[in-house]
Amino acid sequence: MFHFGFSCIGFIYFIMLIVPNILWSKNKPVNYDFYVKNENLVLLLLERVGEILVTCFSLFSNIKITIFSIQSLFLLLSFLFMLLYEMYWVRYFNSEKTMHDFYRTFFKIPLAGATLPVLAYFLLGIYGKNIFLLVSTILLGIGHIGIHFNHKKEIIS
């Protein structure tokens, strides 16, 4: 059941998400700004709204770790996706920082930098039984993954 209150798990996820993105802002792929100007405005709006809502609903939904149950597997899998997300960034920061490096698959996961956190937050929403986080994550996923899917298509063509 969803309850308002500060979530330590949400805070940990937020830190795991924001730190690599701050580092990325100083280490963008070569020519990234060329692709940004072609972004779909509807997808960009969905991404921004999703980012704000996911942040709010993960930080202030009082998601707590419970005694191990089948439901706990959602949290475990969610955290695994966040760890993979961190590993994805380590690989990127150790690369030449090209668009190819940014969009290379990671453990066969396409668009890993966009897909992994969306999957992690979605599973966190399932674990926390938080419909608001689930809906917010879907909005984020449509926008964020959609934008990066279009960037990847532009690189290929």
Buried (B, 14 or more C-beta within 10 A) or exposed (E): EBEEEEBEBBBEBBEBBEEBEEEBEEBEBEEBEEBEEEBEEEBBEBBBBBBEBBBBBBBBBBBEEEEEEEEEEBBEBBBBBBEBBEBBBEEBEEBEBBBEBBBBEBEEBBBBBBBBBBBBBBBBBBBBBBEBBBBBBBBBBBBBBBBBBBBBEEBEE
